[in-house]
Amino acid sequence: MTEENPSPENKPIGFKPFTIGNIQMGQPTVLAPLAGVTDLPFRRMVKGFGCGLVCSEMVSANGLVYGSEKTRQLMASHSDESPLCIQIFGSDPAIMAEAAAMAQDAGAHILDINFGCSVRKVLKSGSGSALMQEPEKAAAILSRVRRVLSIPLTIKMRSGWTADAKDALTLARIAEDCGVNALTLHPRTARQGFGGRADWSRIKELKRLVTLPVIGNGDILTPEDALFMLVSTGCDAVMIGRAALHSPHIFRDIHAILSEQTPGGRNPAEHLAAMGHYIEDTLTFYGEETGCRILRSRLGWLVKGLPGSTRFRSRTSSLSSREEALALLADLHKPIIMTEPDSAPEKP
């Protein structure tokens, strides 16, 4: 729990399952769509730790419509990650509608539109948070997309372009009028990027404005943070991004604390077992050469805080084969097995 977000005195009990349209999740937790991270293997690992809803990476509407195979691959899914939310981005209403229909046909249970990305490349195309400055275009996109979908539609947005802007509130009203089923708010401005602090009071303000489910996002680093956000803002669910990179068990621990149980924290043996399955999934999905290149950075995130992690990261920087990856993981596992002889973790 961060020092700025102390735990409330009384824990809430009886949090209800989280629902978006006709899709019900077992828990009020969502994996944030993270470019270059939340691919199929990563989503399957996180789902194994009990995440209520997983989201794809941002998928380019233009890439889908114009036949990019690499873009289409971002929508690959597996039945054990259900329900799946696929997020698309773009700025042309017709193309966005066509891409949304393609995502639905590819197996999306929920379609999300990105109104929050502040990366320069996305902004230059008029997509992401740039759309928060163009409410008429945003309305056109949402209306066109809603008409082609039979699945729930959601949006993810920032609080605004600048600190004093009311862009999120304006967009929320538009979204509600257009038949959107839920809203996610990351309460930083577009100009902030990921700097500074997320202003959770903006989530509370949004929840009071709309009747739609609201998902809160930003600066949730511990289960206690998630509890505090739910209690202090009244939001319906929490979205976890960067914390999931090194602590995928955070989803399970959030569920524990919402049930007034003690979070178990990271079990090292279980964590490494999950990493083993993740390695296998990644190499199977991408092939050995591409998979190893991807794992060079991602495995470094997942060993944060484990004994021997520094040496492990240096050795994975040139990872080139399945056998090498599994051997390195086995070396990291040895001291943990020595201290936890009774551990026999199953696939999470």
C-alpha positions as CSV (number, residue, x, y, z in Angstrom):
1,M,0.0,0.0,0.0
2,T,1.4,3.4,-0.9
3,E,1.8,5.9,1.9
4,E,-0.5,8.4,0.1
5,N,-3.4,6.0,0.1
6,P,-3.8,4.6,3.6
7,S,-6.2,1.8,4.2
8,P,-9.8,2.8,5.3
9,E,-10.6,1.9,8.9
10,N,-13.4,-0.5,8.0
11,K,-13.0,-3.0,5.2
12,P,-16.1,-3.4,3.0
13,I,-17.6,-6.9,2.7
14,G,-19.7,-8.5,0.0
15,F,-18.3,-6.9,-3.1
16,K,-20.6,-8.1,-5.9
17,P,-19.3,-9.7,-9.1
18,F,-18.5,-7.1,-11.7
19,T,-20.7,-7.0,-14.7
20,I,-20.4,-5.2,-18.1
21,G,-23.5,-5.5,-20.2
22,N,-24.3,-9.2,-20.2
23,I,-20.8,-10.3,-19.3
24,Q,-20.2,-11.2,-15.6
25,M,-16.7,-11.4,-14.1
26,G,-16.0,-13.4,-11.0
27,Q,-14.0,-10.6,-9.5
28,P,-13.8,-6.8,-9.8
29,T,-10.3,-6.8,-11.3
30,V,-9.1,-6.0,-14.8
31,L,-5.8,-6.3,-16.5
32,A,-4.9,-3.0,-18.3
33,P,-4.2,-3.2,-22.0
34,L,-0.4,-2.6,-22.2
35,A,1.2,-2.2,-25.6
36,G,3.9,-4.8,-26.1
37,V,3.0,-6.7,-23.0
38,T,-0.6,-8.1,-22.7
39,D,-0.3,-10.6,-25.4
40,L,-2.0,-14.1,-25.2
41,P,0.8,-15.8,-23.1
42,F,0.9,-12.9,-20.6
43,R,-2.9,-12.8,-20.4
44,R,-3.1,-16.5,-19.7
45,M,-0.6,-16.2,-16.9
46,V,-2.5,-13.4,-15.3
47,K,-5.8,-15.2,-15.7
48,G,-4.3,-18.1,-13.8
49,F,-3.9,-15.8,-10.8
50,G,-7.6,-15.0,-10.9
51,C,-7.9,-11.7,-12.8
52,G,-11.6,-11.0,-13.5
53,L,-11.1,-9.6,-17.0
54,V,-8.1,-9.5,-19.3
55,C,-7.5,-7.0,-22.1
56,S,-5.5,-7.3,-25.3
57,E,-2.8,-4.9,-26.3
58,M,-4.0,-1.8,-28.3
59,V,-5.0,-3.0,-31.7
60,S,-4.8,-0.6,-34.6
61,A,-8.1,-0.3,-36.5
62,N,-6.3,0.8,-39.6
63,G,-4.0,-2.3,-39.3
64,L,-6.9,-4.6,-39.0
65,V,-8.9,-3.1,-41.9
66,Y,-6.0,-3.0,-44.2
67,G,-5.0,-6.6,-43.6
68,S,-1.9,-6.4,-41.4
69,E,-1.3,-10.0,-40.2
70,K,0.9,-8.8,-37.3
71,T,-2.0,-6.6,-36.1
72,R,-4.5,-9.5,-36.5
73,Q,-2.2,-11.7,-34.4
74,L,-2.8,-9.3,-31.4
75,M,-6.4,-10.6,-31.3
76,A,-5.3,-14.3,-30.9
77,S,-7.1,-15.8,-27.9
78,H,-7.7,-19.0,-25.9
79,S,-10.8,-20.3,-24.2
80,D,-9.1,-20.3,-20.7
81,E,-8.7,-16.5,-20.7
82,S,-12.5,-15.9,-21.2
83,P,-13.9,-13.3,-21.0
84,L,-11.6,-11.3,-23.3
85,C,-11.7,-7.6,-24.0
86,I,-10.1,-6.4,-27.2
87,Q,-9.1,-2.8,-27.3
88,I,-8.9,-0.9,-30.6
89,F,-7.7,2.6,-31.5
90,G,-8.1,4.9,-34.4
91,S,-9.7,8.1,-35.5
92,D,-11.9,7.4,-38.5
93,P,-15.5,6.4,-37.6
94,A,-16.0,4.1,-40.6
95,I,-12.7,2.3,-40.1
96,M,-13.3,2.0,-36.4
97,A,-16.7,0.4,-37.0
98,E,-15.2,-2.1,-39.4
99,A,-12.4,-3.0,-37.1
100,A,-14.8,-3.4,-34.2
101,A,-16.8,-5.9,-36.2
102,M,-13.6,-7.8,-37.0
103,A,-12.7,-7.9,-33.3
104,Q,-16.1,-9.3,-32.5
105,D,-15.8,-11.9,-35.1
106,A,-12.4,-12.8,-33.8
107,G,-13.9,-13.8,-30.4
108,A,-13.9,-10.6,-28.3
109,H,-16.5,-10.7,-25.5
110,I,-16.1,-7.0,-24.9
111,L,-14.8,-4.3,-27.3
112,D,-12.9,-1.3,-25.8
113,I,-12.0,1.9,-27.5
114,N,-8.9,3.8,-26.5
115,F,-9.4,7.4,-25.7
116,G,-6.4,7.6,-23.3
117,C,-3.1,6.8,-25.0
118,S,-0.9,9.9,-25.0
119,V,2.0,8.4,-27.0
120,R,3.1,10.9,-29.7
121,K,2.7,8.5,-32.6
122,V,-0.9,7.8,-31.6
123,L,-1.7,11.5,-30.9
124,K,-0.3,12.5,-34.4
125,S,-2.9,10.1,-36.0
126,G,-5.7,11.9,-34.1
127,S,-6.3,8.8,-32.0
128,G,-6.1,8.0,-28.3
129,S,-6.5,11.0,-26.0
130,A,-6.4,13.4,-29.0
131,L,-10.1,12.4,-29.5
132,M,-10.9,13.8,-26.1
133,Q,-10.5,17.2,-27.6
134,E,-12.9,16.4,-30.5
135,P,-16.2,15.4,-28.8
136,E,-18.1,15.4,-32.1
137,K,-15.7,12.9,-33.7
138,A,-15.7,10.8,-30.5
139,A,-19.5,10.7,-30.6
140,A,-19.4,9.7,-34.3
141,I,-17.0,6.9,-33.6
142,L,-19.0,5.6,-30.6
143,S,-22.3,5.7,-32.5
144,R,-20.9,3.9,-35.6
145,V,-19.2,1.2,-33.5
146,R,-22.2,0.6,-31.2
147,R,-24.4,-0.1,-34.3
148,V,-22.2,-2.9,-35.6
149,L,-21.7,-4.7,-32.2
150,S,-23.8,-7.2,-30.3
151,I,-21.2,-7.4,-27.5
152,P,-20.7,-4.8,-24.8
153,L,-18.8,-1.7,-25.7
154,T,-16.4,0.1,-23.2
155,I,-14.0,3.0,-23.4
156,K,-10.8,3.9,-21.6
157,M,-9.9,7.5,-21.1
158,R,-7.7,10.0,-19.3
159,S,-9.0,12.8,-17.0
160,G,-8.4,15.3,-19.7
161,W,-5.8,17.1,-21.8
162,T,-4.8,19.4,-19.0
163,A,-5.4,19.4,-15.2
164,D,-8.3,21.9,-15.4
165,A,-10.0,20.3,-18.3
166,K,-13.4,18.5,-17.9
167,D,-12.8,16.3,-21.0
168,A,-13.5,13.0,-19.2
169,L,-16.9,14.2,-17.9
170,T,-17.9,15.4,-21.4
171,L,-16.8,12.2,-23.0
172,A,-18.6,10.2,-20.3
173,R,-21.9,11.8,-21.1
174,I,-21.4,11.2,-24.8
175,A,-20.5,7.6,-24.2
176,E,-23.6,7.1,-22.0
177,D,-25.8,8.6,-24.7
178,C,-24.2,6.4,-27.4
179,G,-24.9,3.1,-25.6
180,V,-21.5,2.4,-24.1
181,N,-21.6,-0.2,-21.3
182,A,-18.8,0.8,-19.0
183,L,-16.0,3.4,-18.6
184,T,-12.4,3.2,-17.4
185,L,-10.7,6.3,-16.1
186,H,-7.0,6.7,-15.7
187,P,-7.0,10.0,-13.8
188,R,-3.9,11.5,-15.2
189,T,-3.9,14.2,-17.9
190,A,-2.6,13.4,-21.4
191,R,0.3,15.8,-20.8
192,Q,1.3,13.9,-17.6
193,G,1.9,10.6,-19.3
194,F,2.7,8.3,-16.4
195,G,4.3,11.1,-14.3
196,G,3.0,12.6,-11.1
197,R,0.2,11.1,-9.1
198,A,-3.1,9.8,-10.4
199,D,-5.9,11.9,-9.0
200,W,-8.4,9.4,-7.7
201,S,-10.9,12.1,-6.8
202,R,-11.6,12.3,-10.5
203,I,-12.8,8.7,-10.5
204,K,-15.2,9.5,-7.6
205,E,-16.5,12.6,-9.6
206,L,-17.1,10.4,-12.7
207,K,-18.9,7.7,-10.7
208,R,-21.3,10.3,-9.3
209,L,-22.0,11.6,-12.8
210,V,-22.9,8.5,-14.7
211,T,-25.0,5.4,-14.1
212,L,-22.6,3.2,-16.0
213,P,-20.1,0.9,-14.3
214,V,-16.8,2.7,-13.7
215,I,-13.4,1.0,-13.6
216,G,-10.6,2.9,-11.7
217,N,-7.1,2.8,-13.0
218,G,-3.8,4.4,-11.9
219,D,-1.2,3.9,-9.1
220,I,-2.6,0.6,-7.7
221,L,0.6,-1.1,-6.5
222,T,-0.8,-3.2,-3.7
223,P,-4.0,-5.0,-2.7
224,E,-4.6,-2.3,-0.1
225,D,-4.4,0.3,-2.8
226,A,-7.1,-1.5,-4.7
227,L,-9.3,-1.7,-1.6
228,F,-8.8,2.0,-0.9
229,M,-9.7,3.0,-4.4
230,L,-12.9,0.9,-4.4
231,V,-14.0,2.3,-1.0
232,S,-12.9,6.0,-1.5
233,T,-14.2,6.4,-5.1
234,G,-17.2,4.1,-5.3
235,C,-15.9,2.6,-8.5
236,D,-17.1,-0.8,-9.6
237,A,-13.7,-2.4,-10.4
238,V,-10.0,-1.7,-10.5
239,M,-7.6,-2.0,-13.4
240,I,-4.1,-3.0,-12.8
241,G,-1.3,-2.2,-15.2
242,R,2.4,-1.9,-14.3
243,A,2.1,-3.8,-11.0
244,A,1.1,-6.9,-12.9
245,L,4.4,-7.0,-14.8
246,H,6.3,-8.2,-11.7
247,S,3.5,-9.3,-9.4
248,P,0.7,-11.1,-11.3
249,H,-0.4,-12.6,-8.0
250,I,-1.7,-9.1,-7.1
251,F,-5.1,-10.1,-8.6
252,R,-5.5,-13.0,-6.2
253,D,-4.4,-10.9,-3.3
254,I,-6.9,-8.2,-4.2
255,H,-9.7,-10.8,-4.1
256,A,-8.4,-12.1,-0.8
257,I,-8.5,-8.6,0.9
258,L,-12.0,-7.9,-0.5
259,S,-13.1,-11.1,1.2
260,E,-11.5,-9.9,4.4
261,Q,-8.7,-12.6,4.2
262,T,-5.0,-12.0,4.5
263,P,-3.3,-11.6,1.2
264,G,-0.7,-14.4,0.7
265,G,1.8,-12.3,-1.2
266,R,4.2,-13.8,-3.8
267,N,4.9,-17.5,-3.2
268,P,8.3,-17.8,-5.0
269,A,8.0,-21.4,-6.0
270,E,4.5,-20.9,-7.4
271,H,5.7,-17.7,-9.1
272,L,8.5,-19.5,-10.8
273,A,6.2,-22.3,-11.9
274,A,4.0,-19.8,-13.5
275,M,7.0,-18.3,-15.2
276,G,7.8,-21.7,-16.6
277,H,4.4,-22.0,-18.2
278,Y,4.7,-18.5,-19.5
279,I,8.0,-19.3,-21.2
280,E,6.5,-22.4,-22.8
281,D,3.4,-20.4,-24.0
282,T,5.5,-17.6,-25.4
283,L,7.9,-19.8,-27.3
284,T,5.0,-21.9,-28.7
285,F,3.0,-18.8,-29.7
286,Y,5.8,-16.8,-31.4
287,G,8.3,-19.5,-32.3
288,E,11.7,-19.9,-30.7
289,E,13.6,-17.1,-32.3
290,T,10.9,-14.3,-31.8
291,G,9.8,-15.7,-28.5
292,C,13.3,-15.6,-27.0
293,R,13.7,-12.0,-28.2
294,I,10.5,-11.1,-26.4
295,L,11.4,-13.0,-23.2
296,R,14.8,-11.2,-22.9
297,S,13.0,-8.2,-21.4
298,R,9.8,-9.7,-20.0
299,L,11.5,-12.3,-17.8
300,G,13.5,-9.5,-16.2
301,W,10.3,-7.9,-15.0
302,L,8.9,-11.1,-13.5
303,V,12.0,-11.9,-11.4
304,K,12.0,-8.5,-9.7
305,G,12.7,-9.0,-6.0
306,L,13.7,-12.6,-6.2
307,P,17.1,-13.9,-5.0
308,G,19.5,-14.0,-7.9
309,S,17.4,-11.7,-10.0
310,T,20.2,-9.4,-11.1
311,R,22.4,-12.2,-12.4
312,F,19.3,-13.8,-14.0
313,R,18.5,-10.6,-15.9
314,S,22.1,-10.3,-17.2
315,R,22.0,-13.9,-18.5
316,T,18.7,-13.5,-20.2
317,S,19.9,-10.5,-22.2
318,S,21.2,-12.8,-24.9
319,L,18.6,-15.6,-24.6
320,S,18.4,-17.7,-27.8
321,S,16.8,-21.0,-27.1
322,R,14.0,-22.8,-25.2
323,E,16.6,-25.0,-23.4
324,E,18.6,-22.0,-22.3
325,A,15.5,-20.2,-20.9
326,L,14.3,-23.2,-18.9
327,A,17.8,-23.9,-17.6
328,L,18.1,-20.3,-16.4
329,L,14.8,-20.6,-14.7
330,A,15.9,-23.9,-13.1
331,D,19.0,-22.2,-11.7
332,L,16.9,-19.4,-10.2
333,H,14.5,-22.1,-8.7
334,K,17.3,-24.0,-6.8
335,P,17.7,-21.7,-3.8
336,I,13.9,-21.5,-3.4
337,I,13.5,-25.2,-3.5
338,M,16.2,-25.5,-0.8
339,T,14.2,-23.2,1.5
340,E,10.8,-24.5,0.6
341,P,11.2,-28.3,0.3
342,D,7.5,-29.0,0.5
343,S,6.5,-26.7,-2.3
344,A,4.8,-28.4,-5.2
345,P,3.1,-25.6,-7.1
346,E,0.6,-26.5,-9.8
347,K,0.0,-24.3,-12.9
348,P,-1.8,-21.2,-11.5
